[in-house]
Structures are given as structure tokens and as C-alpha cells.
Amino acid sequence: MALAAIVVVAIVLAHVLRLERASPATAATLWAGALGLRALAGVFTALYVVLFMPATQLFDALTHWCWHTIVPLATTHLGFSGHRVGDAMTTVPSMLLAASAVSIGFGIWRASRAVHRLLTHAALGDGPAGSVIIGGADVVVAAAGLARPRLVVSAGALANLDDEELAASLDHENGHIERRHRYVLLYAEVCRALGRFLPGTSSAVRALRFQLERDADCWALRRPHDRFALASAICKAAVPRGGHGPALAALGGGDVVRRVDELVAGRPPLSRSQTGALNALAAIGVTLVIALSAAVPLAVAAGSQRVGQSQAVHPCTG
């Protein structure tokens, strides 16, 4: 129970802390840890229901109901029994978890295919800084692809961004590539699949994506570039469009208003003690995720042994 309470606190903590002034890397680590704990909570819940609950007295009471002795007419026509309740209780959670994972995996595959088609069939030629030019009037500057990401620039971006805005935009996307944000987003989608049934999981994924955008903004500003030029480019690129998950990181992604506000107005940095506290919390979150992930095989082994020792469901007679 104490460990469960610690996990709950670690999950909630990322939602209640004010991370606007924290470094993007620290804030992203906090959100990544919270997402990992959400995913593990979903996994351990399914393992408990499938492997441990059948050996409990509650499960025994539920599955040993012989409904034909209580409601003879209903069971005659419906064929309903407590044993079927037990079967459903042990199979439905794992099936839902598997279906969610398959759904997310299929979505990532489709998005990757769409990005591949974009790079191979919609390319018009080579652009600045080794980028690929695609057609379209929208301002699109993005890092596209998972295994071998490429910079993508639309014709609309070349026409509407000045030289400094375009250079800052390209370095922003280079930040996504160099910092390997695509793998963090892939991890986030896996966590979304496993922790889908916990409230707030989707908002946690959005918060992590926002921190990665902040991190890429900081990368571009260290090149260095004018913060106002980058803010202007972000505003021009902030056109709603279909997302491609981890396969595509676009300049106008994340919470554009908050990003532009931070670039234009700036925020004072945290004190050394505050920074140290947040770094410690992030490290604790990562440690919890690693430790609990290592415990999954042990839980499966212990649960399998317990199921083997549990009493078989008795038949209904009479």
C-alpha cells in the first residue's frame, strides 16, 4: 500500500507542480516519469486481475454463485452463471489493454507510412540546410521520420518566412532530431496505450510534447537566433493540421500561445534550491519506473504460481 501511495503521488505531482520556469529537460523528465508510472499502473492492474484475483476470497465468492438455484427461469434462458462472471473478470482487462496497445501501434504505423509517402512522393527538391521541399501554401517546417528523420520545408514556408525566421525554424527542428525527441514521443504513445484508462493520461502526453517543444526552442536560441524571429515563425506555422505522432514534429506544435509568451516575455529562472528539488523529483520518478518495470516479470512469475495453487472453480450441480 505504501508503494501504491508513492506511485499515486508521483503521478499527480507532475500535474500540480508549476513547471513554466523549470528547464525543459527537467520538466520533460518529470512528465515522462509520470507517464511511465501510469503505464505500469495499467499493467499491474491487469496482472492483478488476471493472476492474483482468482486466488482471493472475493473472486471465489463471485464465481461460486450458482444462479440456477437463485433465478432458475433467467438462467434457463440466458445460460448465465458465476463462472462466466469470473471468466469475464479475468480476460476483459487484459483484452482491453492489448486492444489499446494494438490501436496505438497501428496508428503509429499509419503515421509513419504517411510521413514516408510525404518524403518520397510529395518532395519537390532539396531545400536549405539539407531539408526537403514539399508543396503547399501552409507554413510547414518539421522534422519527419523515425529511423532517419529529415527536415521538411513547405513552399509556403519559403514564401512567408524571412531568412532569420527560416533559419531559427530549421534549427528548432534540428533540435528535435539531435535531442532524439521522436523516441520520447514514441515512448509517450506506448504509455498512452497502457495507461489509457487512467484519467489525465492524454493531457500528460500533451504536456510532455509541450516540454519537448520548449526544449527545441531553447536549442534554436543557443545557436544563436533572435527569440522574436523564432516566435514570429511559430505564429506563422500555427495552423491546425492532422498530427503524425512521434513520426512528425512540426514547428507549430504544442501550446503555441504559451511558447510564444515565453519567447517574447521571458521568465526568470528558478533558484538553485528549486532546480535541485525538481531534479531530485525527476530522478525519483525515473527510478520508480525502472524498478517497477524490472518487477513485472517477478509479478508474472509469482502470479502464475499462485494461480496454479488456487482452488479450481467448483461445478454447479443440482
Secondary structure as UniProt FT lines:
FT   HELIX           2..16
FT   TURN            20..21
FT   HELIX           24..47
FT   HELIX           48..52
FT   HELIX           53..55
FT   HELIX           57..63
FT   HELIX           67..69
FT   HELIX           72..78
FT   HELIX           82..121
FT   STRAND          123..126
FT   HELIX           128..130
FT   STRAND          132..134
FT   STRAND          141..144
FT   STRAND          150..154
FT   HELIX           155..160
FT   HELIX           163..178
FT   TURN            179..180
FT   HELIX           181..194
FT   TURN            195..197
FT   TURN            199..200
FT   HELIX           201..221
FT   HELIX           227..237
FT   HELIX           245..247
FT   STRAND          248..250
FT   TURN            251..252
FT   HELIX           256..265
FT   HELIX           272..309
//
